[in-house]
Amino acid sequence: MRAGKQDEARAVQRLIADIDSIDAWRDRVGRRVVCLFLLTFAFAVGLLFWTVKQVHGNPPGTLTPQGPQVPAVLRRIL
């Protein structure tokens, strides 16, 4: 009888440990969302800095298309 009670007590302890691990998994969801947000924000800031660096890294005049320039046409719509 005594061995049966010990087995039952161990089974209950394992069950409690499993329930606690599930609760711990659920508690981390908010942290995961915050970490994902921070990672996405950091990536966006990095992409912004890279874009600014690419624009400022080009010599002046290289952002305009090469070739003949045509004067702008202004029309008055009546």
SEFIZA-3560 file (N, C-alpha, C; in Angstrom, 3 decimals):
REM SEFIZA-3560
<numar><xx>0.811</xx><yy>-1.191</yy><zz>0.000</zz><atom>N</atom></numar>
<numar><xx>0.000</xx><yy>0.000</yy><zz>0.000</zz><atom>CA</atom></numar>
<numar><xx>0.858</xx><yy>1.260</yy><zz>0.000</zz><atom>C</atom></numar>
<numar><xx>1.924</xx><yy>1.178</yy><zz>0.783</zz><atom>N</atom></numar>
<numar><xx>2.766</xx><yy>2.369</yy><zz>0.925</zz><atom>CA</atom></numar>
<numar><xx>3.410</xx><yy>2.737</yy><zz>-0.423</zz><atom>C</atom></numar>
<numar><xx>3.856</xx><yy>1.765</yy><zz>-1.209</zz><atom>N</atom></numar>
<numar><xx>4.467</xx><yy>2.034</yy><zz>-2.513</zz><atom>CA</atom></numar>
<numar><xx>3.441</xx><yy>2.660</yy><zz>-3.454</zz><atom>C</atom></numar>
<numar><xx>2.197</xx><yy>2.265</yy><zz>-3.390</zz><atom>N</atom></numar>
<numar><xx>1.145</xx><yy>2.838</yy><zz>-4.231</zz><atom>CA</atom></numar>
<numar><xx>0.908</xx><yy>4.299</yy><zz>-3.909</zz><atom>C</atom></numar>
<numar><xx>0.954</xx><yy>4.633</yy><zz>-2.626</zz><atom>N</atom></numar>
<numar><xx>0.757</xx><yy>6.036</yy><zz>-2.238</zz><atom>CA</atom></numar>
<numar><xx>1.937</xx><yy>6.892</yy><zz>-2.687</zz><atom>C</atom></numar>
<numar><xx>3.139</xx><yy>6.337</yy><zz>-2.622</zz><atom>N</atom></numar>
<numar><xx>4.314</xx><yy>7.091</yy><zz>-3.069</zz><atom>CA</atom></numar>
<numar><xx>4.263</xx><yy>7.316</yy><zz>-4.583</zz><atom>C</atom></numar>
<numar><xx>3.846</xx><yy>6.282</yy><zz>-5.320</zz><atom>N</atom></numar>
<numar><xx>3.711</xx><yy>6.427</yy><zz>-6.769</zz><atom>CA</atom></numar>
<numar><xx>2.656</xx><yy>7.472</yy><zz>-7.107</zz><atom>C</atom></numar>
<numar><xx>1.577</xx><yy>7.439</yy><zz>-6.368</zz><atom>N</atom></numar>
<numar><xx>0.516</xx><yy>8.412</yy><zz>-6.598</zz><atom>CA</atom></numar>
<numar><xx>1.011</xx><yy>9.832</yy><zz>-6.272</zz><atom>C</atom></numar>
<numar><xx>1.774</xx><yy>9.975</yy><zz>-5.202</zz><atom>N</atom></numar>
<numar><xx>2.302</xx><yy>11.287</yy><zz>-4.821</zz><atom>CA</atom></numar>
<numar><xx>3.279</xx><yy>11.788</yy><zz>-5.885</zz><atom>C</atom></numar>
<numar><xx>4.113</xx><yy>10.888</yy><zz>-6.423</zz><atom>N</atom></numar>
<numar><xx>5.043</xx><yy>11.285</yy><zz>-7.487</zz><atom>CA</atom></numar>
<numar><xx>4.290</xx><yy>11.685</yy><zz>-8.754</zz><atom>C</atom></numar>
<numar><xx>3.240</xx><yy>10.944</yy><zz>-9.063</zz><atom>N</atom></numar>
<numar><xx>2.438</xx><yy>11.274</yy><zz>-10.249</zz><atom>CA</atom></numar>
<numar><xx>1.778</xx><yy>12.641</yy><zz>-10.084</zz><atom>C</atom></numar>
<numar><xx>1.288</xx><yy>12.915</yy><zz>-8.888</zz><atom>N</atom></numar>
<numar><xx>0.666</xx><yy>14.223</yy><zz>-8.638</zz><atom>CA</atom></numar>
<numar><xx>1.716</xx><yy>15.321</yy><zz>-8.743</zz><atom>C</atom></numar>
<numar><xx>2.919</xx><yy>15.088</yy><zz>-8.229</zz><atom>N</atom></numar>
<numar><xx>3.983</xx><yy>16.089</yy><zz>-8.328</zz><atom>CA</atom></numar>
<numar><xx>4.376</xx><yy>16.337</yy><zz>-9.786</zz><atom>C</atom></numar>
<numar><xx>4.438</xx><yy>15.272</yy><zz>-10.590</zz><atom>N</atom></numar>
<numar><xx>4.748</xx><yy>15.444</yy><zz>-12.023</zz><atom>CA</atom></numar>
<numar><xx>3.647</xx><yy>16.224</yy><zz>-12.718</zz><atom>C</atom></numar>
<numar><xx>2.400</xx><yy>15.931</yy><zz>-12.356</zz><atom>N</atom></numar>
<numar><xx>1.277</xx><yy>16.644</yy><zz>-12.952</zz><atom>CA</atom></numar>
<numar><xx>1.330</xx><yy>18.131</yy><zz>-12.595</zz><atom>C</atom></numar>
<numar><xx>1.630</xx><yy>18.430</yy><zz>-11.357</zz><atom>N</atom></numar>
<numar><xx>1.749</xx><yy>19.826</yy><zz>-10.936</zz><atom>CA</atom></numar>
<numar><xx>2.902</xx><yy>20.501</yy><zz>-11.663</zz><atom>C</atom></numar>
<numar><xx>4.014</xx><yy>19.809</yy><zz>-11.821</zz><atom>N</atom></numar>
<numar><xx>5.159</xx><yy>20.371</yy><zz>-12.542</zz><atom>CA</atom></numar>
<numar><xx>4.795</xx><yy>20.642</yy><zz>-14.001</zz><atom>C</atom></numar>
<numar><xx>4.054</xx><yy>19.725</yy><zz>-14.637</zz><atom>N</atom></numar>
<numar><xx>3.623</xx><yy>19.935</yy><zz>-16.024</zz><atom>CA</atom></numar>
<numar><xx>2.695</xx><yy>21.137</yy><zz>-16.132</zz><atom>C</atom></numar>
<numar><xx>1.782</xx><yy>21.278</yy><zz>-15.192</zz><atom>N</atom></numar>
<numar><xx>0.869</xx><yy>22.425</yy><zz>-15.209</zz><atom>CA</atom></numar>
<numar><xx>1.643</xx><yy>23.725</yy><zz>-15.008</zz><atom>C</atom></numar>
<numar><xx>2.613</xx><yy>23.711</yy><zz>-14.127</zz><atom>N</atom></numar>
<numar><xx>3.427</xx><yy>24.906</yy><zz>-13.903</zz><atom>CA</atom></numar>
<numar><xx>4.231</xx><yy>25.266</yy><zz>-15.151</zz><atom>C</atom></numar>
<numar><xx>4.733</xx><yy>24.270</yy><zz>-15.858</zz><atom>N</atom></numar>
<numar><xx>5.495</xx><yy>24.558</yy><zz>-17.074</zz><atom>CA</atom></numar>
<numar><xx>4.586</xx><yy>25.138</yy><zz>-18.161</zz><atom>C</atom></numar>
<numar><xx>3.350</xx><yy>24.679</yy><zz>-18.231</zz><atom>N</atom></numar>
<numar><xx>2.399</xx><yy>25.250</yy><zz>-19.196</zz><atom>CA</atom></numar>
<numar><xx>2.101</xx><yy>26.696</yy><zz>-18.830</zz><atom>C</atom></numar>
<numar><xx>1.913</xx><yy>26.965</yy><zz>-17.541</zz><atom>N</atom></numar>
<numar><xx>1.660</xx><yy>28.338</yy><zz>-17.103</zz><atom>CA</atom></numar>
<numar><xx>2.862</xx><yy>29.231</yy><zz>-17.398</zz><atom>C</atom></numar>
<numar><xx>4.059</xx><yy>28.725</yy><zz>-17.208</zz><atom>N</atom></numar>
<numar><xx>5.255</xx><yy>29.508</yy><zz>-17.500</zz><atom>CA</atom></numar>
<numar><xx>5.326</xx><yy>29.823</yy><zz>-18.989</zz><atom>C</atom></numar>
<numar><xx>4.930</xx><yy>28.869</yy><zz>-19.834</zz><atom>N</atom></numar>
<numar><xx>4.913</xx><yy>29.075</yy><zz>-21.286</zz><atom>CA</atom></numar>
<numar><xx>3.934</xx><yy>30.188</yy><zz>-21.641</zz><atom>C</atom></numar>
<numar><xx>2.778</xx><yy>30.204</yy><zz>-21.003</zz><atom>N</atom></numar>
<numar><xx>1.788</xx><yy>31.242</yy><zz>-21.286</zz><atom>CA</atom></numar>
<numar><xx>2.252</xx><yy>32.599</yy><zz>-20.791</zz><atom>C</atom></numar>
<numar><xx>2.954</xx><yy>32.644</yy><zz>-19.687</zz><atom>N</atom></numar>
<numar><xx>3.413</xx><yy>33.917</yy><zz>-19.135</zz><atom>CA</atom></numar>
<numar><xx>4.449</xx><yy>34.578</yy><zz>-20.027</zz><atom>C</atom></numar>
<numar><xx>5.132</xx><yy>33.830</yy><zz>-20.835</zz><atom>N</atom></numar>
<numar><xx>6.197</xx><yy>34.375</yy><zz>-21.681</zz><atom>CA</atom></numar>
<numar><xx>5.677</xx><yy>34.950</yy><zz>-22.992</zz><atom>C</atom></numar>
<numar><xx>4.391</xx><yy>34.808</yy><zz>-23.274</zz><atom>N</atom></numar>
<numar><xx>3.861</xx><yy>35.281</yy><zz>-24.555</zz><atom>CA</atom></numar>
<numar><xx>4.015</xx><yy>36.795</yy><zz>-24.666</zz><atom>C</atom></numar>
<numar><xx>3.715</xx><yy>37.514</yy><zz>-23.594</zz><atom>N</atom></numar>
<numar><xx>3.867</xx><yy>38.970</yy><zz>-23.621</zz><atom>CA</atom></numar>
<numar><xx>5.301</xx><yy>39.376</yy><zz>-23.870</zz><atom>C</atom></numar>
<numar><xx>6.217</xx><yy>38.677</yy><zz>-23.263</zz><atom>N</atom></numar>
<numar><xx>7.638</xx><yy>38.977</yy><zz>-23.483</zz><atom>CA</atom></numar>
<numar><xx>8.030</xx><yy>38.711</yy><zz>-24.926</zz><atom>C</atom></numar>
<numar><xx>7.497</xx><yy>37.657</yy><zz>-25.490</zz><atom>N</atom></numar>
<numar><xx>7.811</xx><yy>37.343</yy><zz>-26.891</zz><atom>CA</atom></numar>
<numar><xx>7.289</xx><yy>38.427</yy><zz>-27.822</zz><atom>C</atom></numar>
<numar><xx>6.082</xx><yy>38.918</yy><zz>-27.546</zz><atom>N</atom></numar>
<numar><xx>5.510</xx><yy>39.971</yy><zz>-28.385</zz><atom>CA</atom></numar>
<numar><xx>6.352</xx><yy>41.241</yy><zz>-28.274</zz><atom>C</atom></numar>
<numar><xx>6.747</xx><yy>41.601</yy><zz>-27.074</zz><atom>N</atom></numar>
<numar><xx>7.572</xx><yy>42.794</yy><zz>-26.884</zz><atom>CA</atom></numar>
<numar><xx>8.922</xx><yy>42.618</yy><zz>-27.570</zz><atom>C</atom></numar>
<numar><xx>9.526</xx><yy>41.467</yy><zz>-27.434</zz><atom>N</atom></numar>
<numar><xx>10.824</xx><yy>41.219</yy><zz>-28.097</zz><atom>CA</atom></numar>
<numar><xx>10.682</xx><yy>41.272</yy><zz>-29.609</zz><atom>C</atom></numar>
<numar><xx>9.605</xx><yy>40.707</yy><zz>-30.136</zz><atom>N</atom></numar>
<numar><xx>9.377</xx><yy>40.755</yy><zz>-31.579</zz><atom>CA</atom></numar>
<numar><xx>9.186</xx><yy>42.191</yy><zz>-32.046</zz><atom>C</atom></numar>
<numar><xx>8.447</xx><yy>42.986</yy><zz>-31.275</zz><atom>N</atom></numar>
<numar><xx>8.264</xx><yy>44.389</yy><zz>-31.621</zz><atom>CA</atom></numar>
<numar><xx>9.602</xx><yy>45.118</yy><zz>-31.614</zz><atom>C</atom></numar>
<numar><xx>10.402</xx><yy>44.915</yy><zz>-30.574</zz><atom>N</atom></numar>
<numar><xx>11.691</xx><yy>45.598</yy><zz>-30.487</zz><atom>CA</atom></numar>
<numar><xx>12.620</xx><yy>45.179</yy><zz>-31.616</zz><atom>C</atom></numar>
<numar><xx>12.607</xx><yy>43.907</yy><zz>-31.957</zz><atom>N</atom></numar>
<numar><xx>13.438</xx><yy>43.425</yy><zz>-33.052</zz><atom>CA</atom></numar>
<numar><xx>13.001</xx><yy>44.047</yy><zz>-34.377</zz><atom>C</atom></numar>
<numar><xx>11.701</xx><yy>44.117</yy><zz>-34.610</zz><atom>N</atom></numar>
<numar><xx>11.186</xx><yy>44.725</yy><zz>-35.836</zz><atom>CA</atom></numar>
<numar><xx>11.520</xx><yy>46.215</yy><zz>-35.879</zz><atom>C</atom></numar>
<numar><xx>11.368</xx><yy>46.891</yy><zz>-34.733</zz><atom>N</atom></numar>
<numar><xx>11.692</xx><yy>48.313</yy><zz>-34.667</zz><atom>CA</atom></numar>
<numar><xx>13.176</xx><yy>48.551</yy><zz>-34.936</zz><atom>C</atom></numar>
<numar><xx>14.030</xx><yy>47.720</yy><zz>-34.360</zz><atom>N</atom></numar>
<numar><xx>15.469</xx><yy>47.853</yy><zz>-34.586</zz><atom>CA</atom></numar>
<numar><xx>15.812</xx><yy>47.622</yy><zz>-36.055</zz><atom>C</atom></numar>
<numar><xx>15.168</xx><yy>46.654</yy><zz>-36.673</zz><atom>N</atom></numar>
<numar><xx>15.395</xx><yy>46.393</yy><zz>-38.098</zz><atom>CA</atom></numar>
<numar><xx>14.964</xx><yy>47.593</yy><zz>-38.933</zz><atom>C</atom></numar>
<numar><xx>13.816</xx><yy>48.194</yy><zz>-38.602</zz><atom>N</atom></numar>
<numar><xx>13.329</xx><yy>49.347</yy><zz>-39.353</zz><atom>CA</atom></numar>
<numar><xx>14.267</xx><yy>50.538</yy><zz>-39.199</zz><atom>C</atom></numar>
<numar><xx>14.767</xx><yy>50.772</yy><zz>-38.000</zz><atom>N</atom></numar>
<numar><xx>15.713</xx><yy>51.875</yy><zz>-37.785</zz><atom>CA</atom></numar>
<numar><xx>17.009</xx><yy>51.610</yy><zz>-38.545</zz><atom>C</atom></numar>
<numar><xx>17.471</xx><yy>50.387</yy><zz>-38.527</zz><atom>N</atom></numar>
<numar><xx>18.669</xx><yy>50.035</yy><zz>-39.288</zz><atom>CA</atom></numar>
<numar><xx>18.472</xx><yy>50.234</yy><zz>-40.776</zz><atom>C</atom></numar>
<numar><xx>17.311</xx><yy>49.852</yy><zz>-41.278</zz><atom>N</atom></numar>
<numar><xx>17.013</xx><yy>50.045</yy><zz>-42.694</zz><atom>CA</atom></numar>
<numar><xx>16.948</xx><yy>51.531</yy><zz>-43.036</zz><atom>C</atom></numar>
<numar><xx>16.395</xx><yy>52.323</yy><zz>-42.144</zz><atom>N</atom></numar>
<numar><xx>16.345</xx><yy>53.772</yy><zz>-42.362</zz><atom>CA</atom></numar>
<numar><xx>17.752</xx><yy>54.358</yy><zz>-42.422</zz><atom>C</atom></numar>
<numar><xx>18.606</xx><yy>53.986</yy><zz>-41.467</zz><atom>N</atom></numar>
<numar><xx>19.984</xx><yy>54.492</yy><zz>-41.480</zz><atom>CA</atom></numar>
<numar><xx>20.737</xx><yy>54.026</yy><zz>-42.727</zz><atom>C</atom></numar>
<numar><xx>20.520</xx><yy>52.801</yy><zz>-43.149</zz><atom>N</atom></numar>
<numar><xx>21.183</xx><yy>52.295</yy><zz>-44.355</zz><atom>CA</atom></numar>
<numar><xx>20.729</xx><yy>53.082</yy><zz>-45.575</zz><atom>C</atom></numar>
<numar><xx>19.437</xx><yy>53.396</yy><zz>-45.659</zz><atom>N</atom></numar>
<numar><xx>18.913</xx><yy>54.156</yy><zz>-46.792</zz><atom>CA</atom></numar>
<numar><xx>19.504</xx><yy>55.562</yy><zz>-46.823</zz><atom>C</atom></numar>
<numar><xx>19.554</xx><yy>56.204</yy><zz>-45.655</zz><atom>N</atom></numar>
<numar><xx>20.135</xx><yy>57.545</yy><zz>-45.589</zz><atom>CA</atom></numar>
<numar><xx>21.606</xx><yy>57.499</yy><zz>-45.970</zz><atom>C</atom></numar>
<numar><xx>22.312</xx><yy>56.479</yy><zz>-45.523</zz><atom>N</atom></numar>
<numar><xx>23.731</xx><yy>56.343</yy><zz>-45.867</zz><atom>CA</atom></numar>
<numar><xx>23.912</xx><yy>56.152</yy><zz>-47.369</zz><atom>C</atom></numar>
<numar><xx>23.044</xx><yy>55.374</yy><zz>-47.989</zz><atom>N</atom></numar>
<numar><xx>23.144</xx><yy>55.158</yy><zz>-49.431</zz><atom>CA</atom></numar>
<numar><xx>22.895</xx><yy>56.446</yy><zz>-50.199</zz><atom>C</atom></numar>
<numar><xx>21.945</xx><yy>57.255</yy><zz>-49.749</zz><atom>N</atom></numar>
<numar><xx>21.642</xx><yy>58.499</yy><zz>-50.456</zz><atom>CA</atom></numar>
<numar><xx>22.776</xx><yy>59.496</yy><zz>-50.281</zz><atom>C</atom></numar>
<numar><xx>23.308</xx><yy>59.599</yy><zz>-49.066</zz><atom>N</atom></numar>
<numar><xx>24.383</xx><yy>60.557</yy><zz>-48.831</zz><atom>CA</atom></numar>
<numar><xx>25.727</xx><yy>60.058</yy><zz>-49.344</zz><atom>C</atom></numar>
<numar><xx>25.840</xx><yy>58.799</yy><zz>-49.615</zz><atom>N</atom></numar>
<numar><xx>27.098</xx><yy>58.255</yy><zz>-50.118</zz><atom>CA</atom></numar>
<numar><xx>27.305</xx><yy>58.513</yy><zz>-51.600</zz><atom>C</atom></numar>
<numar><xx>26.254</xx><yy>58.856</yy><zz>-52.318</zz><atom>N</atom></numar>
<numar><xx>26.370</xx><yy>59.120</yy><zz>-53.748</zz><atom>CA</atom></numar>
<numar><xx>26.831</xx><yy>60.551</yy><zz>-53.972</zz><atom>C</atom></numar>
<numar><xx>27.725</xx><yy>60.780</yy><zz>-54.941</zz><atom>N</atom></numar>
<numar><xx>28.153</xx><yy>62.150</yy><zz>-55.237</zz><atom>CA</atom></numar>
<numar><xx>26.982</xx><yy>62.974</yy><zz>-55.767</zz><atom>C</atom></numar>
<numar><xx>27.047</xx><yy>64.302</yy><zz>-55.632</zz><atom>N</atom></numar>
<numar><xx>25.948</xx><yy>65.141</yy><zz>-56.119</zz><atom>CA</atom></numar>
<numar><xx>25.764</xx><yy>64.975</yy><zz>-57.622</zz><atom>C</atom></numar>
<numar><xx>24.535</xx><yy>64.958</yy><zz>-58.019</zz><atom>N</atom></numar>
<numar><xx>24.220</xx><yy>64.845</yy><zz>-59.438</zz><atom>CA</atom></numar>
<numar><xx>24.029</xx><yy>63.423</yy><zz>-59.918</zz><atom>C</atom></numar>
<numar><xx>24.345</xx><yy>62.433</yy><zz>-59.106</zz><atom>N</atom></numar>
<numar><xx>24.195</xx><yy>61.048</yy><zz>-59.566</zz><atom>CA</atom></numar>
<numar><xx>22.770</xx><yy>60.547</yy><zz>-59.373</zz><atom>C</atom></numar>
<numar><xx>21.969</xx><yy>61.284</yy><zz>-58.621</zz><atom>N</atom></numar>
<numar><xx>20.587</xx><yy>60.861</yy><zz>-58.434</zz><atom>CA</atom></numar>
<numar><xx>19.690</xx><yy>61.325</yy><zz>-59.568</zz><atom>C</atom></numar>
<numar><xx>20.175</xx><yy>62.259</yy><zz>-60.386</zz><atom>N</atom></numar>
<numar><xx>19.393</xx><yy>62.693</yy><zz>-61.541</zz><atom>CA</atom></numar>
<numar><xx>19.729</xx><yy>61.780</yy><zz>-62.709</zz><atom>C</atom></numar>
<numar><xx>18.770</xx><yy>61.517</yy><zz>-63.549</zz><atom>N</atom></numar>
<numar><xx>19.041</xx><yy>60.628</yy><zz>-64.684</zz><atom>CA</atom></numar>
<numar><xx>20.028</xx><yy>61.262</yy><zz>-65.666</zz><atom>C</atom></numar>
<numar><xx>20.857</xx><yy>60.446</yy><zz>-66.242</zz><atom>N</atom></numar>
<numar><xx>21.838</xx><yy>60.905</yy><zz>-67.228</zz><atom>CA</atom></numar>
<numar><xx>21.145</xx><yy>61.064</yy><zz>-68.573</zz><atom>C</atom></numar>
<numar><xx>21.649</xx><yy>61.972</yy><zz>-69.380</zz><atom>N</atom></numar>
<numar><xx>21.081</xx><yy>62.176</yy><zz>-70.709</zz><atom>CA</atom></numar>
<numar><xx>20.566</xx><yy>63.587</yy><zz>-70.866</zz><atom>C</atom></numar>
<numar><xx>19.984</xx><yy>63.853</yy><zz>-72.021</zz><atom>N</atom></numar>
<numar><xx>19.514</xx><yy>65.222</yy><zz>-72.274</zz><atom>CA</atom></numar>
<numar><xx>18.358</xx><yy>65.595</yy><zz>-71.349</zz><atom>C</atom></numar>
<numar><xx>18.354</xx><yy>66.854</yy><zz>-70.959</zz><atom>N</atom></numar>
<numar><xx>17.299</xx><yy>67.375</yy><zz>-70.098</zz><atom>CA</atom></numar>
<numar><xx>16.304</xx><yy>68.148</yy><zz>-70.955</zz><atom>C</atom></numar>
<numar><xx>15.048</xx><yy>67.955</yy><zz>-70.706</zz><atom>N</atom></numar>
<numar><xx>13.976</xx><yy>68.647</yy><zz>-71.427</zz><atom>CA</atom></numar>
<numar><xx>13.343</xx><yy>69.630</yy><zz>-70.464</zz><atom>C</atom></numar>
<numar><xx>13.139</xx><yy>70.878</yy><zz>-70.912</zz><atom>N</atom></numar>
<numar><xx>12.510</xx><yy>71.828</yy><zz>-69.999</zz><atom>CA</atom></numar>
<numar><xx>11.080</xx><yy>71.416</yy><zz>-69.657</zz><atom>C</atom></numar>
<numar><xx>10.677</xx><yy>71.795</yy><zz>-68.480</zz><atom>N</atom></numar>
<numar><xx>9.326</xx><yy>71.438</yy><zz>-68.037</zz><atom>CA</atom></numar>
<numar><xx>8.290</xx><yy>72.197</yy><zz>-68.849</zz><atom>C</atom></numar>
<numar><xx>7.158</xx><yy>71.556</yy><zz>-69.065</zz><atom>N</atom></numar>
<numar><xx>6.076</xx><yy>72.174</yy><zz>-69.825</zz><atom>CA</atom></numar>
<numar><xx>4.978</xx><yy>72.540</yy><zz>-68.835</zz><atom>C</atom></numar>
<numar><xx>4.628</xx><yy>73.797</yy><zz>-68.827</zz><atom>N</atom></numar>
<numar><xx>3.552</xx><yy>74.260</yy><zz>-67.960</zz><atom>CA</atom></numar>
<numar><xx>2.370</xx><yy>74.635</yy><zz>-68.830</zz><atom>C</atom></numar>
<numar><xx>1.227</xx><yy>74.098</yy><zz>-68.574</zz><atom>N</atom></numar>
<numar><xx>0.015</xx><yy>74.410</yy><zz>-69.311</zz><atom>CA</atom></numar>
<numar><xx>-1.010</xx><yy>74.932</yy><zz>-68.338</zz><atom>C</atom></numar>
<numar><xx>-1.780</xx><yy>75.855</yy><zz>-68.817</zz><atom>N</atom></numar>
<numar><xx>-2.855</xx><yy>76.377</yy><zz>-68.007</zz><atom>CA</atom></numar>
<numar><xx>-4.133</xx><yy>75.685</yy><zz>-68.458</zz><atom>C</atom></numar>
<numar><xx>-4.766</xx><yy>75.024</yy><zz>-67.540</zz><atom>N</atom></numar>
<numar><xx>-6.001</xx><yy>74.327</yy><zz>-67.857</zz><atom>CA</atom></numar>
<numar><xx>-7.155</xx><yy>75.283</yy><zz>-67.599</zz><atom>C</atom></numar>
<numar><xx>-7.953</xx><yy>75.485</yy><zz>-68.613</zz><atom>N</atom></numar>
<numar><xx>-9.094</xx><yy>76.423</yy><zz>-68.483</zz><atom>CA</atom></numar>
<numar><xx>-10.337</xx><yy>75.664</yy><zz>-68.125</zz><atom>C</atom></numar>
//
